[in-house]
Amino acid sequence: MMKRVLLGFLCLLAFAMKAQVKVIHVLVALCDNKNQGIVPVPAKIGNGQDPKNNLYWGCGYGVKSFFKKQSEWKLIKDSVGLPNNILERVVFKHATLPVYLVADAYDGAYIKQTTKDLIDFSAGLRKDTLILGKVKLGIGGAAQLICYTGHDGLMDFTLDQTPAQNDKATRETIILACYSKSYFSAAIRKAGAQPLLWSTHLMSPEAYTLHAAITGWLAHETPGQVRERAAQAYHKYLKCGLKGARNLLVTGF
């Protein structure tokens, strides 16, 4: 009898631990001078087919490089040549929390696909599972926090249609792109997601802002506190003035 009780307890404990695992899915549209409507950057960092040297991925403030330098995140998987025009995928595990960060580097020529994926995931569509040993991670529409960094492609094109919320789950989004609040509001509202952080003007979508916002999210800070943390980081790295950073980075609709 005692063995059954103990076994049942262990099963419940394992289930609870599994349920506590959180996933942050980050979509990065690689900077691409040729295929995006951006002000050109130096050719080496503006090649949307070269993740290693790309401004938003392999450079010092790119998502992969920046998170590799952070002591609370450990890189546990690095894959290349995935489907759907994803050139590279990295998976980070938080040092003390049951949280994983999955970041995908999309070929810059396919920014429209990246944008569509962002909206679909935000609506709870295309839920997928990533298996790492004995750990199963819910990615895509199964992630709890869905993020985007890169050029605001909606300034150059429109999506044929955007989905409505597919379930009752609460997902939050961080969209670091120029004027993202203006361009993404309708789609994110329809998707039923909560905008944790986005922008009101032109911005540099480098990874220090994303890192700061995620740090606040993991600490269960209020959206206002997350926004302040992100603004502080943006000002720290760009010296743009704290007032300007607060006006640029906002939360909610």
Protein Blocks (a to p, Z undefined) as FASTA:
>chain_A
ZZmmmmmmmmmmmmmmmmmpccdddddddddfklpccddddfklmccklmklgmklmmmk
lmklmmmmpmkbccfbdcehiehhiabdcddddfkbccddddddddfklmmmmmmmmmmm
mnopaiacddehjaccdehjlbmbdcdedddfklmbccfbdcddfbfbdcddddddehkl
mmmmmmmmmnopacfbdcfbdcdddfklmmmmmmmmmnopafklmmmmmmmmmmmmnono
jklmmmmpcgdZZ
